[in-house]
């Protein structure tokens, strides 16, 4: 439960009436005590003022005031935000499978950590949301078209193969093509779509980022990016044995997210990457709706009145 609010907050002004009743009760009790002190004849006093339950009578009065407070809060229409699973949406996972993903600055390696986190992401997305997979190195390909078959996507993630080059722009274009291939909603309404792109590097070939970013913006598809890795990543070139530095390029990815209306994230460990995917799954797979809480406050008010009445009858044989 998040975002507690009142839909008609101006009605809370009625709480001043409850406060006025509290003040009136206190004043009445003080006058009652002062009136009782005037009597020196205790027999006459007992005939004028019947026996009362003493301090216990204040409990019944307090219960009534609390019940009135709950009733006023109910009158102000309390509500809170709840997450509602989307019935229809498309999410494309774009995963970098360039050779730099062999770096072991993230244990056990960037690619193995990425595969594990992306697979766990599938569990965070509502069942009716279509999820597809694009892998990219020097080129990009649609490994799995958008589907609700989570097993198909998970199997494709498990079987990705690394290759040379990094074509981030191509990955965005392929993701847009996969989204465009989805049939429209039966009622003609727009189907929400998003791209989640995870990479550790800079575009080295293929479609320029600027062009792909513009295409995503024109298609109203936000691209959320995850810069995965650390500044200390290295890989060894098999043919020469040379060790090459492969630091993560977070600024380039953040720019893509900013220009398309997505969110930019950074992750330097598998745990951080899993957390990022979980956040993205919650934001993409769910809508926020307002849920009324009025009935709970009304129930609390009724309970308060019942308790006040029961206590008054038990202690003084009369209703408060």
VENNOR-V823917 format. One record per residue. SS is DSSP state (A for helix, B for strand, O for the rest). OMEGA is omega as a letter, one per 30 degrees, with the letter a starting at -180 (999 if undefined). D_CENTER is the distance of its C-alpha to the mean C-alpha in Angstrom with 2 decimals. Layout:
BEGIN
ss=SS omega=OMEGA d_center=D_CENTER
ss=SS omega=OMEGA d_center=D_CENTER
END
This chain:
BEGIN
ss=O omega=l d_center=9.15
ss=B omega=l d_center=8.11
ss=B omega=l d_center=10.29
ss=B omega=a d_center=13.58
ss=B omega=l d_center=16.31
ss=B omega=a d_center=19.69
ss=O omega=l d_center=20.54
ss=O omega=a d_center=24.17
ss=A omega=a d_center=24.21
ss=A omega=l d_center=27.91
ss=A omega=l d_center=28.83
ss=A omega=l d_center=28.03
ss=A omega=l d_center=31.43
ss=A omega=l d_center=32.91
ss=A omega=l d_center=32.06
ss=A omega=l d_center=35.14
ss=A omega=l d_center=37.21
ss=A omega=l d_center=35.96
ss=A omega=l d_center=36.81
ss=A omega=l d_center=40.21
ss=A omega=l d_center=40.84
ss=A omega=l d_center=40.08
ss=A omega=a d_center=42.54
ss=A omega=l d_center=45.09
ss=A omega=l d_center=44.83
ss=A omega=l d_center=45.44
ss=A omega=a d_center=48.37
ss=A omega=a d_center=49.85
ss=A omega=l d_center=49.71
ss=A omega=l d_center=51.47
ss=A omega=l d_center=54.15
ss=A omega=l d_center=54.62
ss=A omega=l d_center=55.25
ss=A omega=l d_center=57.64
ss=A omega=a d_center=59.48
ss=A omega=a d_center=59.94
ss=A omega=a d_center=61.40
ss=O omega=a d_center=64.25
ss=O omega=l d_center=65.72
ss=O omega=l d_center=68.12
ss=O omega=a d_center=69.39
ss=A omega=l d_center=66.82
ss=A omega=l d_center=68.40
ss=A omega=l d_center=68.13
ss=A omega=a d_center=64.52
ss=A omega=l d_center=63.55
ss=A omega=a d_center=65.24
ss=A omega=a d_center=63.40
ss=O omega=a d_center=59.90
ss=O omega=l d_center=58.87
ss=O omega=l d_center=57.34
ss=O omega=a d_center=53.58
ss=O omega=l d_center=51.06
ss=O omega=a d_center=50.68
ss=O omega=a d_center=47.30
ss=A omega=a d_center=45.80
ss=A omega=l d_center=46.06
ss=A omega=l d_center=43.44
ss=A omega=l d_center=40.87
ss=A omega=l d_center=41.34
ss=A omega=l d_center=41.15
ss=A omega=l d_center=37.98
ss=A omega=l d_center=36.37
ss=A omega=a d_center=37.39
ss=A omega=l d_center=35.92
ss=A omega=l d_center=32.58
ss=A omega=l d_center=32.69
ss=A omega=l d_center=33.48
ss=A omega=l d_center=30.58
ss=A omega=l d_center=28.16
ss=A omega=l d_center=29.89
ss=A omega=l d_center=29.42
ss=A omega=l d_center=25.69
ss=A omega=l d_center=25.55
ss=A omega=a d_center=27.65
ss=O omega=l d_center=25.08
ss=O omega=l d_center=22.53
ss=B omega=a d_center=19.64
ss=B omega=l d_center=16.24
ss=B omega=a d_center=12.55
ss=B omega=l d_center=9.40
ss=B omega=l d_center=8.34
ss=B omega=a d_center=6.74
ss=B omega=a d_center=10.07
ss=B omega=l d_center=11.26
ss=O omega=l d_center=13.25
ss=O omega=a d_center=16.92
ss=O omega=l d_center=18.07
ss=B omega=l d_center=16.93
ss=B omega=l d_center=18.45
ss=B omega=l d_center=17.24
ss=B omega=l d_center=20.03
ss=B omega=l d_center=19.99
ss=B omega=a d_center=22.72
ss=B omega=l d_center=24.04
ss=B omega=l d_center=26.81
ss=O omega=l d_center=29.78
ss=B omega=a d_center=32.24
ss=A omega=l d_center=34.64
ss=A omega=l d_center=32.88
ss=A omega=l d_center=30.19
ss=A omega=a d_center=32.93
ss=O omega=a d_center=32.52
ss=O omega=l d_center=32.05
ss=O omega=l d_center=30.50
ss=O omega=a d_center=27.38
ss=O omega=f d_center=28.57
ss=O omega=l d_center=29.92
ss=O omega=a d_center=29.70
ss=A omega=a d_center=27.28
ss=A omega=a d_center=27.64
ss=A omega=l d_center=27.40
ss=A omega=l d_center=24.25
ss=A omega=l d_center=22.77
ss=A omega=a d_center=23.88
ss=A omega=a d_center=22.36
ss=A omega=l d_center=18.90
ss=A omega=l d_center=19.01
ss=A omega=l d_center=20.15
ss=A omega=l d_center=17.36
ss=A omega=a d_center=14.92
ss=A omega=l d_center=16.65
ss=A omega=a d_center=15.46
ss=A omega=a d_center=11.72
ss=O omega=l d_center=12.45
ss=O omega=a d_center=13.41
ss=O omega=a d_center=17.22
ss=O omega=l d_center=18.19
ss=O omega=l d_center=16.71
ss=B omega=l d_center=19.65
ss=B omega=l d_center=19.51
ss=B omega=a d_center=22.50
ss=B omega=l d_center=23.92
ss=B omega=l d_center=25.99
ss=B omega=a d_center=27.87
ss=B omega=l d_center=29.77
ss=O omega=l d_center=32.48
ss=O omega=l d_center=35.52
ss=O omega=l d_center=34.53
ss=B omega=l d_center=31.57
ss=B omega=l d_center=31.48
ss=B omega=a d_center=29.30
ss=B omega=l d_center=29.27
ss=B omega=l d_center=27.42
ss=B omega=a d_center=26.96
ss=B omega=a d_center=23.67
ss=B omega=l d_center=23.70
ss=O omega=l d_center=21.95
ss=O omega=a d_center=24.29
ss=A omega=a d_center=22.16
ss=A omega=l d_center=25.40
ss=A omega=l d_center=27.00
ss=A omega=a d_center=24.31
ss=A omega=l d_center=24.29
ss=A omega=l d_center=28.10
ss=A omega=l d_center=28.20
ss=A omega=a d_center=25.95
ss=A omega=a d_center=28.28
ss=O omega=a d_center=31.34
ss=O omega=l d_center=30.61
ss=O omega=a d_center=33.67
ss=O omega=a d_center=33.94
ss=B omega=a d_center=36.10
ss=O omega=l d_center=37.34
ss=O omega=l d_center=35.81
ss=O omega=a d_center=32.44
ss=O omega=a d_center=31.86
ss=A omega=l d_center=28.35
ss=A omega=l d_center=29.49
ss=A omega=l d_center=30.78
ss=A omega=l d_center=27.52
ss=A omega=a d_center=25.76
ss=A omega=l d_center=28.68
ss=A omega=l d_center=28.69
ss=A omega=l d_center=25.01
ss=A omega=l d_center=25.74
ss=A omega=a d_center=28.76
ss=A omega=l d_center=26.85
ss=A omega=a d_center=24.34
ss=A omega=a d_center=27.37
ss=O omega=a d_center=29.08
ss=O omega=l d_center=26.62
ss=O omega=l d_center=28.17
ss=O omega=l d_center=26.95
ss=O omega=a d_center=25.27
ss=O omega=a d_center=28.03
ss=O omega=l d_center=27.50
ss=O omega=a d_center=27.58
ss=O omega=l d_center=24.08
ss=O omega=l d_center=22.31
ss=O omega=a d_center=20.21
ss=B omega=l d_center=17.13
ss=B omega=l d_center=17.83
ss=B omega=l d_center=16.75
ss=B omega=l d_center=18.43
ss=B omega=a d_center=17.18
ss=B omega=l d_center=20.29
ss=B omega=a d_center=21.11
ss=B omega=l d_center=24.42
ss=O omega=a d_center=26.46
ss=O omega=a d_center=29.08
ss=O omega=l d_center=30.62
ss=O omega=l d_center=31.89
ss=O omega=a d_center=35.51
ss=O omega=l d_center=36.58
ss=O omega=a d_center=35.84
ss=O omega=l d_center=34.07
ss=O omega=l d_center=33.34
ss=A omega=a d_center=29.76
ss=A omega=a d_center=30.59
ss=A omega=l d_center=31.73
ss=A omega=l d_center=28.84
ss=A omega=l d_center=26.38
ss=A omega=l d_center=28.33
ss=A omega=l d_center=28.33
ss=A omega=l d_center=24.55
ss=A omega=l d_center=24.34
ss=A omega=a d_center=27.03
ss=O omega=a d_center=25.22
ss=O omega=l d_center=21.99
ss=O omega=l d_center=20.17
ss=B omega=l d_center=17.87
ss=B omega=l d_center=18.53
ss=B omega=a d_center=16.05
ss=B omega=l d_center=18.33
ss=B omega=l d_center=18.48
ss=B omega=a d_center=21.62
ss=B omega=l d_center=22.62
ss=O omega=a d_center=25.54
ss=O omega=l d_center=27.50
ss=O omega=a d_center=30.42
ss=O omega=a d_center=32.77
ss=O omega=l d_center=32.44
ss=B omega=l d_center=35.78
ss=B omega=l d_center=37.26
ss=B omega=l d_center=40.88
ss=O omega=a d_center=42.64
ss=O omega=a d_center=44.51
ss=O omega=a d_center=47.62
ss=O omega=a d_center=48.36
ss=O omega=a d_center=46.60
ss=O omega=l d_center=45.29
ss=B omega=a d_center=42.11
ss=B omega=l d_center=39.86
ss=B omega=l d_center=37.01
ss=O omega=l d_center=33.72
ss=O omega=l d_center=31.31
ss=O omega=a d_center=27.85
ss=O omega=a d_center=27.71
ss=A omega=a d_center=24.39
ss=A omega=a d_center=25.66
ss=A omega=l d_center=26.63
ss=A omega=l d_center=23.32
ss=A omega=l d_center=21.48
ss=A omega=l d_center=23.92
ss=A omega=a d_center=23.08
ss=A omega=a d_center=19.37
ss=A omega=a d_center=20.37
ss=A omega=a d_center=22.95
ss=A omega=a d_center=20.96
ss=O omega=l d_center=17.81
ss=O omega=l d_center=15.73
ss=O omega=l d_center=14.20
ss=B omega=a d_center=16.60
ss=B omega=l d_center=16.07
ss=B omega=l d_center=18.80
ss=B omega=a d_center=19.41
ss=O omega=l d_center=22.70
ss=O omega=l d_center=22.34
ss=A omega=l d_center=21.27
ss=A omega=l d_center=18.81
ss=A omega=l d_center=17.20
ss=A omega=l d_center=17.24
ss=A omega=l d_center=15.58
ss=A omega=l d_center=12.70
ss=A omega=l d_center=12.48
ss=A omega=l d_center=12.70
ss=A omega=l d_center=9.94
ss=A omega=a d_center=7.50
ss=A omega=l d_center=9.38
ss=A omega=l d_center=9.36
ss=A omega=a d_center=5.73
ss=A omega=a d_center=6.27
ss=A omega=a d_center=9.79
ss=A omega=a d_center=10.09
ss=B omega=l d_center=8.17
ss=B omega=l d_center=9.07
ss=B omega=l d_center=8.20
ss=B omega=l d_center=11.27
ss=B omega=l d_center=13.23
ss=B omega=a d_center=14.70
ss=B omega=l d_center=17.99
ss=O omega=a d_center=19.04
ss=A omega=a d_center=22.64
ss=A omega=a d_center=24.19
ss=A omega=l d_center=23.18
ss=A omega=l d_center=24.79
ss=A omega=l d_center=27.80
ss=A omega=l d_center=28.18
ss=A omega=l d_center=28.13
ss=A omega=l d_center=30.75
ss=A omega=l d_center=32.95
ss=A omega=l d_center=32.79
ss=A omega=l d_center=33.83
ss=A omega=l d_center=36.78
ss=A omega=l d_center=37.86
ss=A omega=l d_center=37.84
ss=A omega=l d_center=39.75
ss=A omega=a d_center=42.30
ss=A omega=l d_center=42.79
ss=A omega=a d_center=43.37
ss=A omega=l d_center=45.78
ss=A omega=a d_center=47.79
ss=A omega=a d_center=47.93
ss=A omega=a d_center=49.11
ss=A omega=l d_center=51.19
ss=O omega=l d_center=51.82
ss=O omega=l d_center=50.41
ss=O omega=a d_center=47.16
ss=O omega=999 d_center=45.70
END
